[in-house]
Every structure is written in C-alpha cells, then in structure tokens.
Amino acid sequence: AVEGLVKSLAAEFAPKIRVNAIAPSLIDTPLASGILRSEQIKENMIAKHPLKRILNPIDVSKTACFLLSEDSNGITGQIIVQDNGLVSLNICIDVKKQIKYGSNLVEYISLGITI
C-alpha cells in the first residue's frame, strides 16, 4: 500500500515535488526496547544482519536528510530500504543447476542476489 502511494504521488507531483519513503528495519530506540530487552538478544539480532549492526535513529535521519537535499534530485517514487542488509539482501547459492540452451543441456552454478 505504501509503495503504491509513493509511486502515485511521485507521478502526480513531478516535477515540482519528489516523493520517496524510507523503510527501515529494527531501530535501536525506546520503542524497540521490548524486542532488544537483553544484551544477548541484541547480540543475536546484530549477528543476523549482514552488516553486523542495528540501525540507530541517526542512520535513518541521515537518509532523510539526503532525500531532502539536492544531492537526491534524480530520485522520486522510491522506497529506500534501510535494513543493514537483513531483508533486502538475500543471498543464495544453488550448485549445479541444469538449463536447456538451444539443443544443449548446460550445467552451471548460480548465485542469486535479491535486492
């Protein structure tokens, strides 16, 4: 729903107004204290993130400042996923897949990266 809203508003208000959104993952704030209720849980959450950290409010505010600045003047209608790689970077390796290429059966190793 948010993605559709952002894209619709970006199309409607362009070129005078740029519309984007930030989709952060867990942020270390008082609101998240119930989730990050112990150091062990916090360390486990950090270990799950590819960048080995949890967002803090400054991280997200810097992204907002960038989107408000002229440095982002070519960006509109986007959802900026800020999650230290937790959700947006999904790496999987499939070894020895086979595909038909013309009349040949080709084996390959695939590395899939979903961003």
C-alpha positions, -999 to +999 in steps of 0.1 A: +000+000+000+028+025+009+047+016-023+017+023-044+010+056-026+046+067-030+047+059-067+013+075-074+022+107-055+056+109-072+039+107-106+012+132-097+035+158-082+065+155-105+085+175-115+079+201-087+078+177-057+097+145-052+081+118-031+101+089-015+098+068+016+122+051+039+116+016+051+139+009+080+143-024+098+147-026+136+160+007+150+176+009+185+151+032+202+129+030+233+101+017+211+123-014+203+133-019+239+108-047+242+125-066+214+160-057+224+154-064+261+188-080+268+223-078+256+221-114+244+191-107+223+207-076+209+239-095+200+218-122+183+200-096+162+233-080+153+246-113+142+216-118+118+223-086+100+249-089+071+264-055+082+266-067+118+248-038+133+213-025+142+201+009+129+201+039+151+179+070+147+209+090+133+212+064+104+177+070+093+178+107+098+208+109+075+189+091+048+160+115+052+184+145+050+199+130+018+164+126+003+156+162+012+188+175-003+196+185-039+220+155-039+190+133-045+173+154-072+170+125-095+153+102-070+115+100-068+089+073-064+113+051-044+111+031-012+146+033+003+150+000+023+175+007+051+180-026+069+217-033+071+211-060+045+188-081+067+158-082+044+169-066+011+200-087+006+190-123+003+220-143-010+215-179-020+238-203-039+224-231-060+251-255-071+248-275-103+216-264-119+209-275-155+193-255-182+185-262-218+204-238-240+194-244-276+198-282-281+224-284-253+220-292-216+243-268-197+253-271-161+261-240-141+264-227-106+241-199-099+245-171-073+212-154-068+212-120-051+178-104-045+179-067-038 
